[in-house]
Amino acid sequence: MLMRFYKTLFILSLLSLLQLLFTGCQTLSRTVASKLQANVSNSMYPASQSTNPILSQSPPTVDLSQYKSIHTRPHQNPDIAIAVAASGGGYRAANLTAGVLMGLEQITDPHLQGNLLHDVDYFSTVSGGGFGVGYYIASLKNFMQTHDQSGPFSPQFSFTNTMHEVLDDNPLDTDYTDKLFFDSNRNQEIERGFAASILKTKTGTLTLGDMFIPRSSPNLVTLPYWVSNSTIYQNAQIFPFTPAVLSKYGVNSYPYDNHAYPVTNYYNIPAAVGMTASASFPFALTPTTLGSNACVDKNNCYLQLLDGGLADNLGIYTALDLLKQDSAKTKILIVIDAYAGQDEPFSKQITPPSGSTLFWGVLGMGTNASRQIIKRHINSMAISQLCTNGTKKILVIYLDLENYALARSVRTNLFIPRIQQKLLLDIGQELVRNNSQFNQSLKPFLNPNSRIGLCRYEQ
């Protein structure tokens, strides 16, 4: 008992030291991280030369041409494409994301085949945001299996009801504190927990093949396409965990259930592997190691995957890339930002920061600045990326905790008290209800005859 006390005390002390690192699962901007990682990798962690120069010069992104169109799902409107980007932030992000999804489920419109949540085509997530999305998709699959549904749009399915039913046993609050930092097998233990709880299905656990359907497959597309993003340690590039990306990197083994499994079919890989990699923030968890045959030295060829927040804590870049490839004329990007850091420019201290405070503050500064820039310029980013290939209209809706100080006080942990969990679920729904774009812009935007959100060449 005493040992557990000292262990917990040490964890809390270390968590305090790493607070800025873990806040929103953010550390370095893409540019800063790339330079720092390159220096560290070259001197202390040598690279293994790739057989394909493109992997280092222009890393692969999600290629939708490899899969059946998401718009072949039953009861879909092919003229509207919707992507949700959900940020990192541990259980704060997980439950905020789940709450927002519950809020989206309450929005209906004649131009939607179901409700707004049902019409979401793509999810791009980082760390904790992926927990909330993964639980929604697993719940949807379980409902379809139980009710023998060929599509997810039965009015009987309700993610809101699902969340209310499991509130006393919600997998988005499982305490993994004892697994962090000290357990040598902590990644595998947490991955196993994710697979058996958040991603649990009637047939086992969610796999990539449940979501990504190859073009040649006779199977129907029934679930949204979900991409969990991690960061490659060696060069700080975004790694979208999808079958085609895994194939391009020549991945031939992955860790699961305390074993290194050889890859026989990329679609059979458990989604828990990618979700754990996306949440592998430094020190608390170890990197997720994938074997590969895409190096000159095939005996020494591995991908070390870290927290996705190191490269892009908002999941924005993958979300924009997915929407850009979609053929729909109308596109919507919804961003769920669970950032809980400080926005105030002033300090109460007359003494300048130094030591560990300065060190960790500087480490977090790059990504915090990047987030602020993205938040201010997300509309222009979306216009430049999406107003191509015949797209007529776009709408960006950005949801964050700017006005919710109590929610921002929730730490970025893999433990959350029930009262904080309920708070975040409620705030997520409130963010949707009170957002002016949902209330004033969305419905007229969905009308194909409206001029809201027109791309410039359509104006």
C-alpha positions in Angstrom: 0.0 0.0 0.0 2.9 2.3 0.9 4.7 1.5 -2.3 1.6 2.4 -4.3 1.3 5.7 -2.4 4.9 6.6 -3.3 4.5 5.5 -6.9 1.3 7.6 -7.2 3.1 10.6 -5.6 6.0 10.2 -8.1 3.6 10.0 -11.0 1.7 13.2 -9.9 5.0 15.0 -9.5 6.2 13.9 -12.9 2.8 14.8 -14.4 3.2 18.3 -13.0 6.6 18.6 -14.5 5.3 17.4 -17.9 2.1 19.4 -17.8 2.9 21.6 -20.7 4.1 18.6 -22.7 0.8 16.8 -22.1 -1.5 19.7 -22.3 -3.5 18.9 -25.4 -0.9 16.2 -26.1 1.1 19.0 -27.7 4.9 19.5 -27.8 6.5 20.8 -31.0 5.4 22.5 -34.1 5.9 20.5 -37.3 8.9 22.6 -38.4 10.6 22.7 -35.0 10.0 19.0 -34.4 11.4 18.0 -37.8 14.6 19.9 -37.1 15.0 18.7 -33.6 14.2 15.1 -34.4 16.6 15.1 -37.3 19.5 16.2 -35.1 18.7 13.7 -32.4 18.1 10.8 -34.8 21.3 11.4 -36.8 23.6 11.5 -33.7 22.0 9.1 -31.3 19.4 7.0 -33.1 20.7 6.3 -36.6 18.3 6.0 -39.6 17.9 2.9 -41.7 17.9 3.9 -45.3 14.7 3.5 -47.2 14.5 1.6 -50.5 11.9 4.2 -51.6 13.2 7.9 -51.5 9.6 9.1 -51.7 9.0 7.9 -48.2 11.5 10.5 -46.9 10.9 13.3 -49.5 7.1 13.2 -49.7 5.5 10.8 -47.1 2.3 9.1 -48.2 -1.0 10.4 -47.1 -4.4 8.6 -47.1 -5.2 7.6 -50.6 -9.0 7.3 -51.0 -8.6 5.8 -54.4 -7.6 2.5 -52.8 -11.0 2.1 -51.2 -14.7 2.1 -52.1 -16.3 5.5 -52.0 -17.6 6.4 -48.6 -20.7 7.6 -50.4 -21.7 4.1 -51.3 -22.9 3.7 -47.7 -26.7 3.2 -47.7 -28.8 6.3 -47.3 -26.0 8.7 -48.0 -26.1 12.1 -49.8 -23.2 11.9 -52.2 -23.2 15.7 -52.8 -22.1 16.4 -49.2 -18.9 15.3 -47.6 -18.3 15.9 -43.8 -15.0 15.4 -41.9 -14.5 15.7 -38.2 -11.0 16.4 -36.8 -10.7 15.6 -33.1 -7.6 16.8 -31.1 -5.6 15.1 -28.5 -5.9 15.7 -24.7 -6.4 12.3 -23.0 -9.8 11.7 -21.4 -10.6 15.4 -21.6 -10.5 15.1 -25.4 -12.1 11.7 -25.4 -15.2 12.8 -23.4 -15.5 16.2 -25.0 -15.4 14.5 -28.4 -18.1 12.0 -27.4 -20.2 14.9 -26.1 -19.8 16.8 -29.4 -20.9 13.7 -31.4 -23.9 13.4 -29.2 -24.7 17.0 -30.0 -24.3 16.4 -33.8 -26.8 13.6 -33.5 -29.5 16.1 -32.5 -29.1 18.1 -35.7 -31.5 17.1 -38.5 -32.3 18.7 -41.9 -34.2 17.6 -45.0 -30.9 17.7 -47.0 -29.4 15.1 -44.6 -30.4 11.5 -45.0 -30.2 10.9 -41.2 -28.9 13.3 -38.7 -25.6 15.3 -38.9 -23.6 12.6 -37.0 -24.9 9.9 -39.3 -23.7 11.9 -42.3 -20.1 12.3 -41.1 -18.0 10.5 -43.7 -14.4 10.9 -42.2 -12.8 11.2 -38.8 -9.2 12.3 -38.4 -8.1 12.0 -34.8 -5.2 12.4 -32.5 -4.7 10.6 -29.2 -7.7 11.1 -26.8 -9.9 12.5 -29.5 -9.6 9.0 -31.1 -10.9 7.3 -28.0 -14.2 9.1 -28.3 -14.5 8.5 -32.1 -13.4 4.9 -31.7 -16.1 4.2 -29.1 -18.7 5.8 -31.4 -17.7 3.6 -34.4 -17.5 0.5 -32.3 -21.0 1.2 -30.8 -22.3 1.7 -34.3 -20.9 -1.6 -35.6 -22.3 -3.4 -32.5 -25.7 -2.0 -33.2 -25.6 -3.1 -36.8 -24.5 -6.6 -35.9 -27.2 -6.9 -33.2 -30.0 -5.6 -35.5 -28.7 -7.2 -38.7 -28.5 -3.7 -40.4 -26.9 -3.2 -43.8 -26.4 0.5 -43.0 -26.0 2.7 -40.0 -29.1 4.9 -40.4 -31.8 3.0 -38.7 -33.7 5.5 -36.5 -33.3 3.0 -33.7 -29.6 3.7 -33.3 -28.7 6.5 -30.9 -25.1 7.2 -29.7 -26.7 9.6 -27.2 -28.7 6.7 -25.7 -25.7 4.5 -25.8 -23.7 7.0 -23.7 -26.5 7.4 -21.2 -26.8 3.6 -20.9 -23.1 3.0 -20.1 -22.5 6.2 -18.0 -21.9 4.0 -14.9 -19.5 1.8 -16.8 -18.1 4.1 -19.5 -14.8 2.8 -21.1 -13.8 6.5 -21.6 -12.9 6.7 -17.9 -10.9 3.5 -17.3 -8.0 4.2 -15.0 -4.7 3.3 -16.6 -2.6 5.3 -14.1 -0.7 2.3 -12.8 0.4 1.4 -16.3 2.0 4.7 -17.1 5.8 5.4 -16.8 6.9 2.3 -14.9 5.3 -0.8 -16.4 7.8 -2.1 -19.0 4.9 -3.6 -21.0 2.6 -0.6 -20.6 1.9 0.0 -24.2 0.7 -3.6 -24.7 -1.4 -3.5 -21.6 -3.1 -0.3 -22.5 -3.6 -1.4 -26.1 -5.2 -4.6 -24.8 -7.5 -2.5 -22.6 -8.5 -0.3 -25.5 -9.2 -3.3 -27.7 -11.4 -5.0 -25.0 -13.3 -1.9 -24.0 -13.4 1.2 -26.2 -13.1 -0.8 -29.4 -14.9 -4.0 -28.4 -17.3 -5.5 -30.9 -19.6 -8.5 -31.0 -16.9 -10.4 -33.0 -13.9 -9.3 -31.0 -12.4 -5.8 -31.6 -12.6 -3.2 -34.3 -10.2 -3.7 -37.2 -9.1 -1.5 -40.1 -11.1 -3.8 -42.4 -14.3 -2.8 -40.5 -13.9 0.7 -41.8 -11.7 0.7 -44.9 -13.2 -1.4 -47.7 -10.9 -2.1 -50.7 -12.3 -1.3 -54.2 -12.2 -5.0 -55.2 -14.1 -6.2 -52.1 -17.7 -7.4 -52.4 -18.3 -6.0 -48.9 -20.4 -2.9 -48.4 -19.1 0.3 -46.8 -21.2 0.7 -43.7 -19.0 2.7 -41.3 -17.3 6.1 -41.5 -13.6 6.1 -42.5 -11.6 6.7 -39.3 -7.9 7.7 -39.4 -5.9 7.8 -36.2 -2.7 9.9 -36.7 0.6 9.3 -35.0 4.1 10.7 -35.5 7.2 9.0 -36.9 10.0 9.4 -34.4 12.8 9.4 -37.0 11.6 12.4 -39.1 8.5 13.8 -37.2 6.2 13.1 -40.2 2.5 12.4 -39.7 1.6 8.7 -39.9 -2.1 8.1 -40.8 -2.9 4.6 -39.7 -4.6 3.1 -42.7 -4.1 -0.1 -44.7 -2.7 1.7 -47.8 -0.2 3.8 -45.8 0.9 0.7 -43.8 1.5 -1.0 -47.2 3.5 1.9 -48.6 5.8 1.8 -45.6 6.3 -1.9 -46.1 5.0 -2.7 -42.6 5.4 -6.5 -42.0 4.8 -6.8 -38.2 2.9 -5.0 -35.5 2.6 -5.4 -31.7 -0.6 -6.8 -30.3 -1.6 -8.7 -27.2 2.0 -9.1 -26.1 3.1 -10.5 -29.4 4.7 -9.3 -32.6 2.3 -10.4 -35.3 3.4 -10.8 -38.9 1.2 -8.9 -41.3 -0.8 -11.2 -43.6 -3.6 -8.7 -44.4 -3.4 -5.0 -43.6 -7.2 -4.9 -43.2 -7.0 -7.4 -40.3 -4.8 -5.2 -38.1 -6.7 -4.2 -34.9 -7.6 -0.5 -34.8 -6.3 -0.5 -31.2 -2.7 -0.6 -32.6 -3.1 2.7 -34.4 -5.1 4.3 -31.5 -2.4 3.3 -29.0 0.4 4.6 -31.3 -1.6 7.9 -31.6 -1.6 8.2 -27.8 2.0 7.2 -27.1 3.1 10.4 -25.6 6.7 10.4 -24.5 7.8 8.9 -21.2 4.3 8.0 -20.0 4.1 5.4 -22.8 6.8 3.9 -25.0 6.8 4.3 -28.8 4.8 1.8 -30.8 7.2 -0.3 -33.0 6.2 -1.6 -36.4 8.5 -3.8 -38.4 9.1 -3.1 -42.1 10.8 -4.5 -45.1 11.1 -1.1 -46.9 14.8 -0.5 -45.9 18.0 -1.4 -47.7 19.0 -3.3 -44.5 15.8 -5.4 -44.2 17.0 -6.9 -40.9 17.1 -3.6 -39.2 14.1 -1.7 -40.4 11.5 -0.3 -38.0 9.0 2.5 -37.6 8.8 4.0 -34.1 5.5 5.8 -33.7 4.8 8.5 -31.1 1.9 10.6 -30.0 0.2 12.2 -33.0 0.3 15.6 -31.3 4.0 15.9 -32.0 3.2 16.5 -35.7 -0.4 17.8 -35.7 -2.4 17.8 -32.5 -5.6 18.8 -34.2 -5.8 16.2 -36.9 -6.4 19.1 -39.3 -4.0 18.1 -42.1 -5.3 14.6 -42.6 -8.9 15.8 -42.4 -8.3 18.4 -45.1 -6.5 15.8 -47.2 -9.5 13.5 -47.0 -12.0 16.2 -47.9 -9.8 17.4 -50.8 -10.0 13.9 -52.4 -13.7 13.6 -52.0 -15.8 14.3 -55.1 -18.7 15.9 -53.3 -19.6 19.5 -54.3 -20.4 20.6 -50.7 -17.8 20.0 -47.9 -18.0 20.6 -44.1 -15.0 20.5 -41.7 -15.8 20.3 -38.0 -12.8 20.8 -35.6 -13.0 19.6 -32.0 -10.2 21.3 -30.1 -9.7 20.1 -26.5 -6.7 22.3 -25.8 -6.5 23.4 -22.2 -3.4 25.5 -22.0 -3.0 29.2 -21.3 -4.0 32.0 -23.7 -3.2 34.9 -21.4 -0.1 36.8 -22.4 0.8 37.9 -18.8 2.5 36.3 -15.9 2.1 36.8 -12.1 5.8 36.2 -11.6 8.5 39.0 -11.7 11.2 36.3 -11.8 11.9 35.1 -15.3 11.2 31.4 -16.0 14.2 29.1 -15.7 15.3 25.5 -15.2 12.7 22.8 -15.9 9.8 25.4 -16.1 11.6 27.2 -19.0 12.6 23.9 -20.6 9.1 22.4 -20.8 7.5 25.7 -21.6 9.8 26.2 -24.6 9.1 22.6 -25.8 5.3 23.3 -25.7 5.6 26.8 -27.2 6.0 25.7 -30.8 2.8 23.6 -31.0 0.8 26.1 -28.9 1.8 28.8 -31.4 1.0 26.5 -34.3 -2.5 25.9 -32.9 -3.2 29.6 -32.5 -2.1 30.2 -36.1 -4.3 27.3 -37.4 -7.3 28.6 -35.4 -7.0 32.0 -36.9 -6.3 30.8 -40.5 -8.4 27.6 -40.7 -10.9 29.2 -43.0 -8.2 30.4 -45.5 -6.5 27.0 -45.2 -9.7 25.2 -46.0 -10.5 27.5 -49.0 -7.0 27.0 -50.5 -7.1 23.2 -50.0 -10.8 22.4 -50.7 -12.0 24.9 -53.4 -10.6 22.7 -56.1 -11.8 19.9 -58.4 -15.3 21.2 -58.8 -16.1 21.8 -55.1 -18.7 24.6 -54.9 -19.1 25.3 -51.2 -17.2 24.8 -47.9 -18.1 25.4 -44.3 -15.6 25.2 -41.3 -16.9 24.9 -37.7 -14.4 25.2 -34.9 -15.3 24.1 -31.4 -13.0 24.7 -28.4 -13.0 25.3 -24.7 -12.1 29.0 -24.8 -15.2 29.9 -22.6 -15.1 26.8 -20.4 -12.4 27.4 -17.7 -13.7 24.5 -15.6 -13.3 22.0 -18.5 -9.9 23.4 -19.2 -8.8 22.6 -15.6 -9.3 18.8 -16.4 -5.8 17.3 -16.7 -4.6 15.4 -19.7 -4.6 12.0 -18.0 -5.8 8.4 -18.6 -7.9 8.8 -15.5 -10.9 11.1 -15.0 -13.4 11.4 -12.1 -17.0 10.7 -13.0 -18.1 14.3 -12.3 -15.5 15.6 -14.7 -16.5 13.1 -17.3 -20.2 14.1 -17.2 -19.1 17.8 -17.3 -17.2 17.2 -20.6 -20.0 15.2 -22.1 -22.5 18.0 -21.3 -20.1 20.7 -22.5 -19.6 18.9 -25.8 -23.3 18.9 -26.5 -23.6 22.5 -25.4 -20.8 23.6 -27.8 -23.0 22.3 -30.6 -26.2 23.8 -29.3 -24.8 27.2 -28.7 -22.6 27.5 -31.8 -23.8 30.2 -34.1 -22.6 28.4 -37.2 -24.7 25.3 -36.4 -27.7 27.5 -35.5 -27.5 30.1 -38.2 -25.2 29.0 -41.1 -25.5 25.2 -41.4 -29.1 24.7 -42.5 -29.0 27.5 -45.2 -25.6 26.2 -46.2 -26.9 22.7 -46.8 -29.5 24.1 -49.2 -27.9 23.6 -52.7 -29.4 26.9 -53.8 -27.9 29.0 -51.1 -24.7 31.1 -51.7 -23.3 30.6 -48.2 -19.7 29.3 -48.3 -19.4 29.5 -52.1 -15.9 29.1 -53.4 -14.6 32.2 -55.2 -14.9 30.8 -58.7 -18.6 30.1 -58.0 -19.3 33.7 -56.8 
